[in-house]
């Protein structure tokens, strides 16, 4: 990967940079993802934790189910 992928939340409190490759890109349409994303589907991809860097703030987390912990700004 030649350049880092950067992004963040809409309110601007949390920003990140990804320096490695993304993998396992997929679309999920389960009911849990529909509720979490407020859409018919969620576009998702994986990244190694070592390739992810928080550049401003860090997400807080809540347990949305017995198997999922979700981040938010």
N, C-alpha and C positions, 0 to 999 in steps of 0.2 A: 504494500500500500504506500503510495507516494506522499499523501497528505493526510493529516488527522481528520477524522469526522468530528464535527462539533455540533452541539445542540443544547437544548435545555427546555425548561417548562415555559409556559406562556406568560406567567407573571414575572419571570426573570430572576427568581430567587435561587434557582439551582441551574448550574451549567456544567457540561461535561466535555471531555475530548476522548476519542477512541483512536489508539495508535496502531492497532492490529486489525486483521481481517474479521469480517462478520461471517457467520456460518449458520446453517440450518434455517434460512429464511422461510417463513411460511405464513399462511393466513389461518387464523383460528376463528371459528364462528360459534363456539360454545356459549351458553347463556351467561356464564361467569364473565367471559371476555366482553360480551355485548354490554353488560352492565358496567364493567370497569371502563370501557372506552366510549360508551354512549353511542355506539354504532352497531351496524349489522355484523361487523367483523373487526379483528385486530390484526394489523400487520406486525409481525415479530421477527427478530433475528437474535442470534446469540453472539456473545463476545467473551473472550477470556477476561476474568477479573483483573489480571495483571495488565491488560491493555486498556482498561478503563480508568480515567482520572477525573475526579471532581475538580473543576476549575473555579467554581464559586458555590458556596453553600454545600449542603448534602441533603438528600431526601430523608424525610421521616418515614416510618413504616407502620402499617396496621395489618392485623391478620383478618383477611376478608373471608377466609374459610379455614377448615382444619388442614388444608394442604397448600394454601397460598398466603404469602406475605407480600403486600403491595406497597410500593413507594409513592410518596406524594410530596409536593413542595410545601 
